[in-house]
Amino acid sequence: MEITKDQIGAYFKCLQDGICEAISIADGKGTFDEDVWHHHSGGGGRTRIIQNGNIIEKGGVNFSAVWGPTPDIITDGINGSKSTFYATGVSIVMHPYNPMVPIIHMNVRYFEMSTGTYWFGGGIDLTPHYVDEHDAKYFHTSLKRVCDAHAPHYYLEYKNNADNYFFIPHRGETRGIGGIFFDKLTENNKVVKSQIFEFVKSVGEIFAPIYTHFMQKNHTLIYNELHKRWQLIRRGRYAEFNLVYDKGTKFGLETSGRTESILMSLPPEASWIYNHTPEAGSAEQKTLSLLRKGISWI
């Protein structure tokens, strides 16, 4: 029997529960406040925010399941089809206090139209304020292991997608060290819907083990005011990408989504220092040199 949209939505809701529990335990202080909301066309979601914890300064784990008339922004690309839609997913961003703990983002989602068209999408990427090549190897090795369990070509294909997607053209740099990114996965002569869903589940379930590892490993590392200044600058780059280029942010705002939930990905504080140039040979300059596409981290 084919997996249904309601089963997919129920799974994503459970995924949100599990990730919130794991992050709370790893943080040791912060807890998630839940904000239940309703979408104007049907359905709604649960926005969960953690603030002022031991490790996490601000983070969000969002679940949504919404439905209604398919927005023109989607139907315009499908021969103007008139239909209804159902969309569900989990979206996460974590901003830590310590600049040695990276920012992380994950999104897993499912979209279905009454015409029968459907697809899965998602990904996970890491944005260190300071690139640690050992941490980058750990991160990408973990993702490759997940991908290889489903198809040997997934990792390189989806890593390349992430390098291209999480790129800031006006800065000429990647947002971070990438990860994996995939969109509009649907059944074909090689995979069926249930197999794609199992892959998406694997991506969702690797988030907590990966990020709690970085929380526990890096949150006690020493930092100073210079590190915090650089963190705020890198947070500014993060905000630039999310507001200018991120398709999820743009789609949510253009379809009258819930603004607070959409913009929960933004950091609590960020800086834009005019024409800031890191000192030659510094850790900051090294990080900038590694914010580029095509690096093999493994």
N, C-alpha and C positions, 0 to 999 in steps of 0.2 A: 504494500500500500504506500502511495506517495506521501511524503512528508507535507503537512499543511502549513499554511501561514500562521495559524494559531499555535501550532506546536513550536514553530520557529520563534515566535514572539515569547512564548512561555519559557523557552530555553534561555533567551537573552535576558529575561527578567531574573532568572536564577543565576546567570553569569554575573549580573550586577551585584546580587547579594553576596556571592562568593568573593568577588574582588574587593568589595567594601570591607568585608570581614578581614581579609588578609592584610589590606593596607592599614587598617586600624590596629591590628595586633602588632605589625611591624613598627608602626609609629610609636605606640606605647602611651600616647596621650590623646591624640586627636580622634574625634568621632565624627560621623557623617550626619549632617542635618538634612532631612528629606523635605523636598518641596514637590507636592503632587499637583500637576497641572493638566488642563484640558485643551485640546486643539480645536480651533474654530470650526473645522469641517468634520471632525470626528476623532475619537480616541484621545490620546494624551501621553503622559509620561511621568517619570519620577526622576527629578534632578536631585542628586545627592552631593553635597559640598562638605569638604573637610578644610578647616582653617585653623591656623595657630596651633598646630600640633608640635611634637618634639622635632620631627623631621620635615613634615610637609607644611609649608607656609599657606599654600592654597592648592586645592585639587578638586576635581569633579569627576563623578562617575554617573553618566546619564543613561537612562533607558527611555525609549519611546516606542509607541506603536500607534500610528495615526493613519487615517483613511479619509477618503472623500473623492471629489472630482479630480481627475488627473490634471496637474498644473500644465499650462500652455508651454512652459519652459521645457517640459518633457515631451508632450504630444507633438510639438512643432517638429521634432526630429523623427517622428514615427508617422509620417504622412497625415498629420493632423487628426489622428484617431481620437475619438471621443470615448472616454472610458472612466472607470473609477480606479483608485489605487489603494494599496495597503503598503505601508513602509514601517519597518521595525529595526531596532539596532541598539547597540551600546557604544557610547563614545566617552573617552577618558583622556584627561590631561592632568599631569602632576607637576607642580612647581615647588621645589624644596627650598629650605633656608640656606643650607650649605652649598656654596658654588661648586663643590666637588661631587655633589650628587646631581646626576643629569635630569633634565626635563624629559618626560616620556609622554607619548601620545599613542592611543590605540583606538581603532574604530572597526566594528564588524556590523554589517547591515544586510538587510534583505528588502527587495522592492518587488511588488507584484501588481499587475494590472488585470482588470476584468477581461481583457482580450486574450489572456493566457500568457502574455509576455512576463518574464520574471528574470531577476538576476541577483547575485550576491556580490558584495564588495567589502573592502576593508583593508587593513594593514596596521603595522606597528612600526614606529620609528623613534629613534633616540636623539636627543639634542643636548649633548654635554656643553657646559659652559667652558670647560677645559677638556680637550680630547685626550683620553688615556687609551693608548693603543691596545693594552691588555684588556681593558673593559670593552673596547670595540670588538675585539676578537671573541670575547665571551658572548656578547650580544648577538653577533652575526652567526656564530656557531650554533647558538640556541635556535635561531630562526631557521637555519639550514636544516637542522635536525627535524624540525617540525615539517618543513616543506618536503624533505626527502622521503618522509614516511608516506607521502601521498603521490608524489610524482617527481622524477629526477630532474625535470627541467624547471620546476616551480621556483626554486631559490634564485637562480641567476636571472630568470625572466622578471620576477617580481622585485628583486633587488634593483635591477635596471629601471623598472617603473618608478620605484621610490626615489632613486637618484634624480630622475627627471622631474618627478612631481614636486618633491620637497626642495625646490630650487628657487632662489630669489633672483630673478633676472636683473632687477635694477641694482643689485649689490654684486652680482656675478659670483655668488657663493651658495652652497647648499645650506639648508636650515640647520643641519646637524650631520650625523654620520649615516643617515638613511636607515634602511631596514627593509621591509617588504611592503608593496602596495599592489592591490589588484582591484579590478572593477568590472562589472557587468559579466561575471562568470555565470554561464548557463549551460544546460546540458547539450551535448553533441554526441558524435559517434564514439567518443572515447570515455566520457564520464556522464553519469546520471545525477539527478538532483541530490539524492541522498549522499553521494560521494563528495559533492561540492560542499554540502552542509557539514560533513564530518571534517573537512579541511578547515572551514571557517571556525568550527568549534575548537579545533586544535590551536588555531591562532589565538582565539579568545582566552583559552585556558593556559597559555604560556605567559600571559601578561604578568600575573601575580608572582610566579616564581622568579621571573627575570627582574622585576622591579624591586621586590623585597630583598633580593640579593644585593642590588646596588644601594638600597637604603641602609641595610645593615653593614655593608662593607665600607661605605664612604662617608657616612654622616658624622663620624668622629674625627675626620681628617681636619688638620689645622688650616685656617684661612684668615686673611686680614682684610683691611679696608680696600686695598687694591683689587683683591679677588672679588669683593662685593661690588665694587664699581664696574668691573668687567661683567659680572653676572647681570647687572641692570642693563648694560649695553646689549648683551646677547638676548636678554628678554625683549628688548626693543625690536631686534631682528625677528624674534618669534612673533611678536604682535604684527609686524609689517606683513609677514607671510600670511598670517591668518586673516587679516582684514583685506588684503589686496588680492591674494591668489587662491586661498583655500576654497575649493568647490562646495564643500559642505556648508561653510559659513555663508557663502554667497547664495546658495540654494535656499537655506533656511530663512535668510532675511528677505529674499525676493518672493518667497511664498508665504510671507506673514507668519513665520514660525515664532516660537517664544524667544524673545530677545535675550532674556537673562540666561536661559539654558544654552543658547547658541554662543554667547560671548563668555561663558564660564571658562573657556579655554585661555583667556587672556591672563597674564600674570598680575599679581596685586600691585606691583611697582615695576617700572621700567624707565630707562634713560635714553635720551638721544643727545649725544655730545657732538657738537659741530666738528666735522672733519677729523674725527678721532683716528689716530694712527698708532698702533701698538709699537713699543720700542723693539728695535731689531734684536733678534736673539732671545726675546722673552717668551714665556709660556703662552702669552696671549697671541703673539705673532705666529707661534708654532700651530696653535689651534686654527687660526685663519688659513694657514697654508694647507690644512687638512680638510677644509670645508669645500670639497670639490667632488665632482662626479667620477665614477669609475674606479675608486680605490677598492682593492681586494683586501678586506680586513681579516680574512681567515688565512 
